[in-house]
Amino acid sequence: MKPARMLLLCVVFTASATAHAEIYKRVDKEGHVTYSSEPIKGAQKLKLEPLPTVPAPRMPAPRSSESKRGSEESAFPRVDTATQKRRDDKRLRILEDEMASEQKALDDARVQLQVAQDTPQVYTGADGKTYRNMAKYEETVQAAQENLRMHENNIRALQTEIDNLK
C-alpha cells in the first residue's frame, strides 16, 4: 500500500477513536437541566451505550412502468365519453368567452397605447412656460405597451388551450 494511503487510514482511525465524547448532566436548584461535554461542578457523568447501527432495509426491485401504469389506471375512476364530451364542450365555451373578452381588452389596450403616444406630457414651469415631461411620457407609453403585451400573451395562451381541446 502506498504511504499516503496508510497515513490517511491512520488519521481516520485515530479521529474516529477520539470522536467518542463524554456527556455530563447537571441539575441546578431551580430544576434547570444542563448537558455538557465538559465537566461541570456538580454534574454527573452519563453512562451511555453506543447507538446500535442497523443496515437500511432492502427495497424491493421496482416494477416495470407498464404493470404499474395498468394498476393505476384500473384503480382510477373512469368517466364515460358522453360526460367527458359535455365537460370539454363547457370548457371550450368558457375559453371562447375568455378569448372574446381578452380580444376586447386587447383592442382597448391598443387604443390606450395610441392615446399615450399621441398625448405629450407637459407641465408649466415657474417662469410660466410650458415644457414637455419626457420621463412621464415615456413611463406612460411603456405602461401602455406592457399592458398590450400582456393581453397578446393571454390571447396566445387561450388559443393554445383551445387548440389542445379540439
ZICOR-V559309 format. One record per residue. N is the residue number from 1. RES is the residue in three letters. NEAR is the number of other ideal C-beta (glycine too) atoms within 12 Angstrom. D_LAST is the distance of its C-alpha to the last C-alpha in Angstrom with 2 decimals. Layout:
n & res & near & d_last
N & RES & NEAR & D_LAST
N & RES & NEAR & D_LAST
//
This chain:
n & res & near & d_last
1 & MET & 9 & 70.23
2 & LYS & 8 & 70.05
3 & PRO & 9 & 71.99
4 & ALA & 10 & 68.95
5 & ARG & 11 & 67.09
6 & MET & 12 & 70.19
7 & LEU & 13 & 70.54
8 & LEU & 14 & 66.91
9 & LEU & 15 & 67.31
10 & CYS & 15 & 70.51
11 & VAL & 14 & 68.90
12 & VAL & 14 & 65.96
13 & PHE & 13 & 68.29
14 & THR & 12 & 70.64
15 & ALA & 12 & 67.84
16 & SER & 11 & 66.41
17 & ALA & 11 & 69.89
18 & THR & 11 & 70.45
19 & ALA & 12 & 67.05
20 & HIS & 13 & 68.45
21 & ALA & 16 & 69.39
22 & GLU & 19 & 71.68
23 & ILE & 20 & 70.43
24 & TYR & 22 & 72.76
25 & LYS & 21 & 72.25
26 & ARG & 22 & 74.23
27 & VAL & 15 & 74.30
28 & ASP & 13 & 76.11
29 & LYS & 7 & 78.15
30 & GLU & 8 & 75.17
31 & GLY & 8 & 73.10
32 & HIS & 10 & 70.78
33 & VAL & 16 & 69.84
34 & THR & 19 & 69.73
35 & TYR & 19 & 68.69
36 & SER & 19 & 69.87
37 & SER & 16 & 70.31
38 & GLU & 14 & 73.66
39 & PRO & 16 & 76.69
40 & ILE & 19 & 77.27
41 & LYS & 11 & 80.52
42 & GLY & 14 & 80.30
43 & ALA & 20 & 77.19
44 & GLN & 18 & 77.00
45 & LYS & 18 & 75.60
46 & LEU & 17 & 72.76
47 & LYS & 10 & 72.90
48 & LEU & 13 & 69.36
49 & GLU & 7 & 68.42
50 & PRO & 9 & 65.97
51 & LEU & 7 & 62.40
52 & PRO & 6 & 61.45
53 & THR & 6 & 58.89
54 & VAL & 6 & 56.51
55 & PRO & 6 & 54.17
56 & ALA & 6 & 50.47
57 & PRO & 6 & 49.20
58 & ARG & 6 & 47.56
59 & MET & 7 & 43.83
60 & PRO & 6 & 42.66
61 & ALA & 6 & 40.81
62 & PRO & 8 & 37.03
63 & ARG & 13 & 35.18
64 & SER & 10 & 32.79
65 & SER & 10 & 29.18
66 & GLU & 10 & 28.16
67 & SER & 12 & 30.53
68 & LYS & 13 & 29.67
69 & ARG & 13 & 25.92
70 & GLY & 13 & 26.68
71 & SER & 13 & 28.93
72 & GLU & 13 & 26.51
73 & GLU & 12 & 23.72
74 & SER & 11 & 26.28
75 & ALA & 10 & 27.53
76 & PHE & 10 & 24.18
77 & PRO & 9 & 23.39
78 & ARG & 10 & 20.67
79 & VAL & 12 & 18.46
80 & ASP & 10 & 18.13
81 & THR & 10 & 14.86
82 & ALA & 10 & 15.58
83 & THR & 13 & 16.09
84 & GLN & 14 & 12.97
85 & LYS & 14 & 10.92
86 & ARG & 14 & 13.17
87 & ARG & 16 & 12.67
88 & ASP & 20 & 8.88
89 & ASP & 16 & 9.60
90 & LYS & 15 & 12.50
91 & ARG & 20 & 10.93
92 & LEU & 21 & 8.54
93 & ARG & 16 & 11.93
94 & ILE & 18 & 13.78
95 & LEU & 26 & 11.85
96 & GLU & 20 & 12.24
97 & ASP & 16 & 15.85
98 & GLU & 22 & 16.41
99 & MET & 26 & 15.22
100 & ALA & 17 & 17.72
101 & SER & 18 & 20.47
102 & GLU & 26 & 19.98
103 & GLN & 21 & 20.22
104 & LYS & 17 & 23.39
105 & ALA & 23 & 24.73
106 & LEU & 25 & 24.20
107 & ASP & 18 & 26.18
108 & ASP & 18 & 28.85
109 & ALA & 27 & 29.05
110 & ARG & 21 & 29.67
111 & VAL & 18 & 32.44
112 & GLN & 23 & 33.90
113 & LEU & 26 & 34.01
114 & GLN & 16 & 35.77
115 & VAL & 16 & 38.23
116 & ALA & 25 & 38.90
117 & GLN & 20 & 39.61
118 & ASP & 14 & 41.83
119 & THR & 17 & 43.80
120 & PRO & 18 & 46.38
121 & GLN & 19 & 47.50
122 & VAL & 14 & 51.26
123 & TYR & 17 & 54.08
124 & THR & 11 & 57.76
125 & GLY & 11 & 60.18
126 & ALA & 7 & 63.52
127 & ASP & 8 & 65.28
128 & GLY & 8 & 63.36
129 & LYS & 10 & 61.30
130 & THR & 12 & 57.54
131 & TYR & 17 & 55.57
132 & ARG & 16 & 51.95
133 & ASN & 17 & 50.23
134 & MET & 14 & 48.06
135 & ALA & 13 & 46.88
136 & LYS & 18 & 45.59
137 & TYR & 22 & 44.02
138 & GLU & 17 & 42.19
139 & GLU & 15 & 41.07
140 & THR & 23 & 39.64
141 & VAL & 24 & 37.85
142 & GLN & 17 & 36.44
143 & ALA & 19 & 35.13
144 & ALA & 26 & 33.45
145 & GLN & 21 & 31.88
146 & GLU & 18 & 30.58
147 & ASN & 23 & 29.11
148 & LEU & 26 & 27.39
149 & ARG & 18 & 26.02
150 & MET & 19 & 24.72
151 & HIS & 29 & 22.70
152 & GLU & 22 & 21.36
153 & ASN & 18 & 20.30
154 & ASN & 24 & 18.67
155 & ILE & 26 & 16.63
156 & ARG & 18 & 15.59
157 & ALA & 18 & 14.65
158 & LEU & 28 & 12.64
159 & GLN & 20 & 10.77
160 & THR & 15 & 10.15
161 & GLU & 21 & 8.94
162 & ILE & 23 & 6.49
163 & ASP & 13 & 5.36
164 & ASN & 13 & 5.60
165 & LEU & 21 & 3.79
166 & LYS & 13 & 0.00
//
